[in-house]
Amino acid sequence: MIRAELVELATQNTEVVLTRLGTTAAGLSSREATTRLRRSGPNTLIIKRPIVLRTLLYPLINPMALLIWTAGLIAFFGESLLAAFGIWSVNLINALFVLWQERQTMGRLRQPMLPIQTRLLRDGLPATLPTRDVVAGDVLLLEPGPIAADAYLLAANDLHVNQVLITGTSVPAMKRVMIAADLGQPLTAFPNLLLAGTVVESGSGQAVVLRTGGQMLLGQLLASVFAPKQRQSPLQHSFRQVARTVAVLALGAGLLTFVMLAATGDLSLRNSVVVGLGTIVAFVPEGLLPTIAGALALARRRLARHAVQVRRSAGLDALGAIDFLCMDKTGTLTQNTITATTIWLEGEELSVSGTGYGVDGAFLRGRALVEPRSHRTLQQLLRAGTFAATARLLPPPVGTTQWLPLGDRTEAAILVAAQKAGIDPGALVQAVPETLALAFDSARGYSASLRPDGPLLMAYVEGAPAIILDGCSHYMLDGLRQPLTPRTIGAVDRAYQALSARGLRVVAVAQRAVPNPQIASLPEEFLQGLTLLGLVGLTDPPRPEVTTLIERCRAAGLRLLLVTGDDPAVSLDVAHKAGLIHSATTQVVTGQMIAAMDVLALRRILAAGEVIIAQVNPGNKARLIELLQSDGATVGMLGDGTNDAPALQQADVGILLTDTTPGIALDAADVTLPAGRPDKLILALEEGRAIFANLRKLLTYLFAHNMAEALIVIVAALLRVPPPLLVRQVLAIDLGSEILPAVALAGEPPEPAILKRPPRGRNVVDRRMLVRSLLWIGVIEGAFAMVLFCTVPWLHGWRLGQLFPAGLVYRQSTTFAFLGILAAQLGNVFASRSERASIREIGWLSNLNLIWSVLADLVLLALLLFVPILRDFFGFALPPLNLLPLLLVPPCVVLLAEEVRKLVMRRWEARAVRPSTVTDQMTAASQ
């Protein structure tokens, strides 16, 4: 709605706009401005950033956090107040840590969106007022600095505006007092519209305010970008699944313990409930959330060393689950440095040397040099191309040879070619001022300019050959107009097809004399009676790094989609050169085709193999991503500009190629890559997959000791002995000795072959992992802990069926059980580093953080056992020293058991694969 109103005003002349706004070129009176301010409210952007509240609340209310709150509540009613507060503190500390992490990288625009004060006209006189007091109808006095509101240009003097906050590109745009003729172009391309948040870089002018506050385009864009993603991230899905699994296991174990104790009748009903609740608490992995937060922080730090910034933790995990990667073309696949390399005119082809926007180059006919100043038609073509362009060139910065394009880069490339031919574009356009100009628009397909030429006016046009050629009746030969014949038309068409087949973007340049025109009717008359000057072939070469990215993504099982606003033929050629497509039958679908399709037809096209989506608008991109997500796919979007912001926001993970310049797209992105380095995405994909793999390793490690803790409670109940572990000792494991090794395990660097596997699913917990952690490692650990618990009283003469010793012997027994679980976990932490690979393949020292965490764990254990205040608080008592060598057995047994299991699994998988491979070979041989 806002766009439609701004576009409609941009097509009106100054008098109409001022009348509609109820103002004059002298601005508003103070009284009228005060009345309007009361009615419309202050000119401020109040953006509800969800970062602090939402980021703080999610760690407190996600399914795992709710489970921990419940465990603390159970401990509280089990008459263990300190244990309850210890459990609850996990959620609070984790929430604060996550908040601190997110605030380190979450988006804040790095420049003021609106100025503090604004120069304007009040009561017909210049005044400087607070920006919050600006209202619709005020006349702004434009000078270098931020623009305070959406406005209509009334006067301009060499006015250049940097629109990076909206467009994502820092190249300034020239603004002019000119009625807009193209209604389909972006608002930033309208020459007479100024948008809040953009910055005047040079020049001066006046503009009347159209909208203020949240009604401005910037306010609407920011509101949409800061809206939270509705789709659940893979990490959130994993937390929900883990919480559900833990809840079922914990409640089942607690209920089983209560039933067994109640059936034996050895304990009162109340004590049976307390022991059952203790079993539930033992099954809850309180250390999981802070461990995952620590692992994400380590991954972020590793990526930051390569200039890859993770702005949202959920985006990092989603990288490992991507099924589809949608890629924009301009600036992503290509270098975005368009170069004019070929010019066809007068039936011959000239080559243009040089690359990018450097003006050093020559014109060649074959291998022979051509003097451009003596080639009349070439001079006319380049002059016409210069006149028709709205782009400009800025001199190269000190120490460089590349000129800076200002405006459309295709037009800028033609200006560079003109400079190579000895034409000064800046001096030329100043010497011959324009009467009317039409900026290029993809819907119209051309740009045009009307300028005086002696007693006549000359219309200069450049654009898509298919459109320009339809309006041509003549062509230029040695400076003279010649009628277009069918033979000549055929030659032009063959040249056009030949240039396009070489992957060049082709622009036709033409002109016509306009005697005494009616200015208002000129836009329709531009394409009538034109004289064709020639064709210009331009190239935008692919980035060298893109080929590596595409190969690695394919090896990782990702489906790649090119989704771009560029021409289908150009997009197809760039995709071929970059290695994105290989099939000769690749489908090319345009945005117009998508708009006319129903969901089923679009699904069939996306599932049909290689496909390119071309000439799409931002809404098309977001719709495609939403459709893929509705089919269960996890989608990543790799873009480089503000036009990608809706797609970046819609995608499960938005990936932005950017530099240090802020923009709207930056706040929609989850991950940012350094500008010009899309290959850095490979590192992010590895880390994303490592997060998932490490989460499985971590859960295996934590579930094993949770199972051991719950198992010994159940067995103790069956044997009618006291609990082998106190609640405080359980927390000493879950929130003390387990944390550092768990963080080191969760922070394992990506395995070398991690991108040679297909994308992982969204379920982190499966039957194989549960069997391994609970019924294999957990049972082994629980058995050792129970044996060690009974060892000390056994040596003191206790036997089953007798009253279990109390006092020092009981404390020594619980301490020995505690040490048994820790010792078994020492073997488990190394065994859990891989589900299949042997520890010999991984290497004992390949994760030095794990080694240091184990050493730190031993220091913490010594503090718990030998510092009196800690020893008494946790109920520890050092067992007899001659029994301590027994603690070497659990880690060795756990590690050996896992090595045997992995060996059996590898051999079973090898045998399972071999028959199908042989069958495939036999089938291939028979064919």
Secondary structure, 3 states (H helix, E strand, C coil): CHHHHHHHHHCCCHHHHHHHHCCCCCCECHHHHHHHHHHHCCCCCCCCCCHHHHHHHHHHHCHHHHHHHHHHHHHHHCCCHHHHHHHHHHHHHHHHHHHHHHHHHCCCCCCCCCCCEEEEEECCEEEEEEHHHCCCCCEEEECCEECCCEEEEEEEEEEEEECHHHHCCCCCEEECCCCCCCCCCCHHHCCCEECCCCEEEEEEEEEEEEECHHHCHHHHHHHHHCCCCCCCCHHHHHHHHHHHHHHHHHHHHHHHHHHHHHHHCCCCHHHHHHHHHHHHHHHCCCCHHHHHHHHHHHHHHHHHCCCCEECCHHHHHHHCCCCEEEECCCCCCECCCCEEEEEEECCEEEEECCCCCECCCCEEECCEEECHHHCHHHHHHHHHHHHHCCCEEECCCCCCCECEEECCHHHHHHHHHHHHCCCCHHHHHHHCCCCEEECCCCCCCEEEEEEEECCEEEEEEEECHHHHHHCEEEEEECCEEEECCHHHHHHHHHHHHHHHHCCCEEEEEEEEEECCCCHHHHHHHCCCCEEEEEEEEEECCECHHHHHHHHHHHHCCCEEEEECCCCHHHHHHHHHHHCCCCCCCCEEEEHHHHHHCCHHHHHHHHCCCCEEEECCCHHHHHHHHHHHHHCCCCEEEEECCHHHHHHHHHCCEEEEEECCCCCHHHHHCCEEEECCCHHHHHHHHHHHHHHHHHHHHHHHHHHHHHHHHHHHHHHHHHHCCCCCCCHHHHHHHHHHHCHHHHHHHHCCCCCCCHHHCCCCCCCCCCHHHHHHHHHHHHHHHHHHHHHHHHHHHHHCCCCCCCCCCCCHHHHHHHHHHHHHHHHHHHHHHHHCCCCCCCHHHHCCCCCHHHHHHHHHHHHHHHHHHHCHHHHHHHCCCCCCHHHHHHHHHHHHHHHHHHHHHHHHHHHHHHHHHHHHHHHHHHHHHHC
